[in-house]
Amino acid sequence: MGKEKKKQLDDKLLNESDFKQKNDEQTETFNNDLDKINFAELPLESELEE
């Protein structure tokens, strides 16, 4: 395999790995934020319509 082709594959793998790590961090942040929301304190839909 040509060196250039191998470098392209290596770069692609690096990018995918970096993307996965960022995605995992975003998911963790989202889940943490979700945990902070107390759904019992949110108004019910019927209360909003009044």
ZIKALIN-V142899 format. One record per pair of residues at least 6 apart in sequence whose ideal C-beta (glycine too) atoms are under 6 Angstrom apart, sorted by the first residue. I is the first residue (numbers start at 0). J is the second residue. If there is no record, write none. Layout:
# ZIKALIN-V142899
i->I j->J
i->I j->J
This chain:
# ZIKALIN-V142899
none
